[in-house]
């Protein structure tokens, strides 16, 4: 269990015996221990993009066309967040009964770009604040008879120990 959750996480290998597949292919790795968003970086100006870009640099001041796919930082800090207290309209499929959930805009540590994503269920919303350290995890979006469809979400991160072992 992560430090911010109040119940068991639903990340990791599927417990239903179904094959876990990405809900959106090519946007993230399926490594349950250390998943990464897959972005791109312009070789000319160094700008990062998510979702990844493959045609040309989106930086208006750059005409670069050489982009490399790369895994993005797994950790970052909350730049902004909100709690959704009502069920969104179709095509969103809400749980029955609907449970409010948080969405966080997280500034990635190395790239300094902001990526929006849902916060895992069970995070203590009182601990969610601007500047809180977050970590990318995988979670099941929905299932059918054969597959668990997986997406990335944000979870409150475990503190990183320094060289002296302090937290």
C-alpha positions as CSV (number, residue, x, y, z in Angstrom):
1,X,0.0,0.0,0.0
2,X,1.3,3.5,-0.8
3,X,1.5,6.2,1.7
4,X,-1.5,8.1,0.4
5,X,-3.9,5.3,0.0
6,X,-6.4,3.9,2.5
7,X,-6.9,0.6,0.8
8,X,-5.0,-1.9,-1.4
9,X,-3.7,-0.7,-4.7
10,X,-5.0,-2.3,-7.8
11,X,-1.8,-2.0,-9.7
12,X,0.6,-4.8,-10.6
13,X,-0.1,-8.2,-12.3
14,X,-3.7,-8.9,-13.0
15,X,-5.5,-10.8,-10.3
16,X,-8.3,-12.0,-12.5
17,X,-6.0,-14.1,-14.8
18,X,-6.9,-11.9,-17.7
19,X,-4.3,-10.4,-20.0
20,X,-3.4,-6.8,-19.1
21,X,-3.3,-4.6,-22.1
22,X,-2.9,-0.8,-22.4
23,X,-6.1,1.1,-22.9
24,X,-4.2,3.5,-25.2
25,X,-1.3,1.7,-27.0
26,X,2.1,3.4,-27.1
27,X,1.4,6.0,-24.4
28,X,3.1,4.2,-21.5
29,X,5.1,1.1,-20.7
30,X,3.4,-1.9,-19.1
31,X,6.2,-2.5,-16.5
32,X,4.2,-2.8,-13.3
33,X,7.2,-2.2,-11.1
34,X,8.4,1.0,-12.8
35,X,6.0,2.2,-15.5
36,X,6.9,5.2,-17.6
37,X,4.9,7.5,-19.9
38,X,6.4,7.4,-23.4
39,X,7.1,10.8,-24.8
40,X,9.5,12.4,-27.3
41,X,12.2,14.9,-27.3
42,X,13.2,17.2,-30.2
43,X,16.9,16.8,-31.0
44,X,17.2,20.4,-32.2
45,X,15.8,22.3,-29.2
46,X,15.4,19.7,-26.5
47,X,11.6,20.2,-26.0
48,X,9.7,17.3,-24.5
49,X,6.3,16.2,-25.7
50,X,3.5,13.9,-24.3
51,X,1.8,12.2,-26.0
52,X,4.9,11.6,-28.1
53,X,5.3,13.5,-31.4
54,X,6.7,11.8,-34.5
55,X,6.4,14.3,-37.3
56,X,8.0,17.6,-36.2
57,X,8.7,19.7,-33.2
58,X,5.6,21.4,-31.7
59,X,7.7,24.2,-30.3
60,X,6.7,27.2,-32.4
61,X,10.3,28.6,-32.2
62,X,11.8,25.4,-33.6
63,X,11.7,23.8,-37.1
64,X,13.3,20.5,-35.9
65,X,12.0,17.3,-37.4
66,X,14.3,14.8,-35.6
67,X,12.4,13.5,-32.6
68,X,13.4,10.6,-30.4
69,X,11.0,8.5,-28.3
70,X,11.9,8.3,-24.7
71,X,10.5,7.3,-21.3
72,X,9.6,10.3,-19.2
73,X,10.1,10.8,-15.5
74,X,8.0,8.6,-13.2
75,X,7.9,11.2,-10.4
76,X,6.9,14.8,-10.2
77,X,5.1,17.4,-8.1
78,X,1.5,18.4,-8.0
79,X,1.1,21.6,-10.0
80,X,-2.7,21.7,-9.6
81,X,-5.5,19.3,-8.8
82,X,-9.3,19.0,-8.4
83,X,-11.8,16.5,-7.1
84,X,-14.6,15.5,-9.4
85,X,-17.7,15.0,-7.3
86,X,-20.2,14.2,-10.1
87,X,-20.3,11.5,-12.8
88,X,-19.2,12.8,-16.2
89,X,-21.5,12.3,-19.1
90,X,-21.1,9.4,-21.7
91,X,-18.9,8.1,-23.0
92,X,-17.3,8.0,-19.5
93,X,-18.5,4.9,-17.6
94,X,-18.8,5.7,-14.0
95,X,-18.7,3.2,-11.1
96,X,-22.1,2.4,-9.7
97,X,-22.5,3.9,-7.2
98,X,-20.4,6.9,-8.4
99,X,-17.4,7.7,-6.2
100,X,-15.7,11.1,-6.4
101,X,-12.1,11.0,-7.7
102,X,-9.2,13.4,-8.0
103,X,-7.3,14.5,-11.1
104,X,-3.8,15.9,-10.7
105,X,-1.7,18.0,-13.1
106,X,1.8,16.8,-12.2
107,X,5.0,18.6,-13.3
108,X,7.5,15.9,-14.3
109,X,10.8,16.0,-12.3
110,X,13.3,16.1,-15.2
111,X,11.3,17.4,-18.1
112,X,9.5,20.2,-16.2
113,X,6.3,19.6,-18.3
114,X,2.9,19.1,-16.8
115,X,0.9,15.8,-17.4
116,X,-2.7,15.5,-16.3
117,X,-3.9,12.2,-14.9
118,X,-6.4,10.6,-12.5
119,X,-5.2,10.0,-8.9
120,X,-5.5,6.4,-7.8
121,X,-8.6,5.5,-5.7
122,X,-8.1,5.6,-2.0
123,X,-5.7,8.5,-1.8
124,X,-6.4,10.5,1.3
125,X,-7.5,13.8,-0.3
126,X,-6.5,15.7,2.8
127,X,-2.9,14.8,1.9
128,X,-3.2,15.8,-1.8
129,X,-1.8,19.4,-2.1
130,X,0.2,21.5,-4.6
131,X,3.8,20.5,-4.3
132,X,3.1,16.9,-3.1
133,X,5.4,14.3,-4.6
134,X,3.6,12.0,-7.0
135,X,4.6,8.7,-8.7
136,X,3.3,7.1,-11.9
137,X,1.5,3.8,-11.4
138,X,-0.7,1.5,-13.5
139,X,-4.3,0.8,-12.7
140,X,-7.2,-1.1,-14.4
141,X,-9.6,1.2,-16.2
142,X,-12.1,-1.5,-17.1
143,X,-12.3,-5.2,-18.0
144,X,-14.1,-7.4,-20.6
145,X,-14.2,-11.2,-20.8
146,X,-10.6,-11.5,-21.9
147,X,-8.6,-8.4,-20.9
148,X,-7.9,-5.8,-18.2
149,X,-7.5,-2.5,-19.9
150,X,-4.8,-0.5,-18.1
151,X,-4.1,3.3,-17.8
152,X,-1.6,5.4,-15.9
153,X,-2.6,7.2,-12.8
154,X,-0.8,9.3,-10.1
155,X,-0.2,8.1,-6.5
156,X,1.4,9.9,-3.6
157,X,5.0,8.9,-3.7
158,X,7.0,7.2,-1.0
159,X,9.7,9.5,0.3
160,X,13.1,9.0,-1.3
161,X,15.9,8.2,1.2
162,X,19.0,10.2,1.1
163,X,22.5,8.7,1.3
164,X,22.4,8.7,5.1
165,X,19.1,6.7,5.1
166,X,17.0,9.6,6.4
167,X,13.5,10.2,5.1
